[in-house]
Amino acid sequence: MIGIEFVFRIIGMIVMAIAGFYIGQDLAVGLGGSLDLYAVVLALLGALVGLVLTPFVTTRPARYLVNALGKLSMQTLAAGLMGLVVGLLIAALLAFPLSLLPRPFSQILPFVGVIILAYLGVTTFVMRQKEIFSLFFARRQARAGEEAEEAGELGSQSSASGVARNVLLDTSVIIDGRIADIARTGFLAGTLLIPRFVLNELQYIADSPDALRRQRGRRGMEVLSQLQKDSAVPVRISDIDVEGVREVDDKLVVLARQLRCPILTNDYNLNRVAELQGVAVLNVNELANAVKSVFLPGESIEVDIIQEGREAGQGIAYLDDGTMVVIEDGRDRINTRASVGVTKVLQTAAGRMIFARIEASQN
């Protein structure tokens, strides 16, 4: 700012020196004195005045104005700008009728009207800025109130009883597709609640340029349509949202805490985050593992051996629920149906595995 002030001082000194030079010439002609003496003296005096006083009428008022504006809030600045525009528009409308008045009013009043109306517009809008902005955002506030009321109603329904509770659906469980079969059986009680932001994410996946993601998204849309038509459980799409949260998983957790209802998902990360925050989770993968057939060592089952295993002589079969059966000495019976005896049941992170041996009666 010091460099700019110095430049303005030089400019002001030059301008005032030139002005002083011409004023000195006019005085010399009027007073009958020496033309050069008056011109040089007033030019030097003008240069001195310009060097000293220029910052006080240029850079320093501008610096004060910038600092003052920097302390004002964005809302106050916007209100002041709108007030200035409104005041100038009214002054422009009044300028023509005022110009028809007799002199000197026709020359003075339009300018005075601009100053007064601009000042009144700025001050009025700044003083009433809260009321003015509340009018602009009244619709948004009304919408927020409706969503809050809906949240309260849903929360009260959820806490009223275990039967009438709501269940929030995650995007992953809709894409997975098994939720349609689960809902059709009637094991889920209450209402399946699908927030609008989950539906938007599903639509975004369905419109993805990646072919695999697009196919998954479209399958999720089909599952959702099937849920609405054939499900024995009510399905509801809600516009309720969570302000200040961007990620869909975070919104689901916050919403589940507000409504006091569980989240239905098969997303491991969402499952962990929700449990850490005290939100109940219904995991489809855990349900699938829980309903798999239970076999004890010594029981006999019939399976179709379809491929060889990793170890020498092993054969691999699968039960109807997808459980892998590793059969000792079953390699020679690939593509045949055999009765096997269970020797061991192993639960792994990937699921349940059964180890068996060809029964002696078939050897």
TAVEN-V788683 format. One record per helix or strand of 2 or more residues. SS is the DSSP state (hx for helix, st for strand). FROM is the first residue (numbers start at 1). LEN is the number of residues. If there is no record, write none. Layout:
ss->(SS SS)
from->(FROM FROM)
len->(LEN LEN)
This chain:
ss->(hx hx hx hx hx hx hx st hx hx st hx hx st hx st hx st hx st st st hx st st hx)
from->(2 35 59 74 105 129 138 166 171 178 191 196 211 234 248 262 268 281 284 300 315 324 331 336 351 360)
len->(30 23 13 26 23 8 23 4 6 8 5 11 20 5 12 4 9 3 7 9 4 5 3 13 8 3)
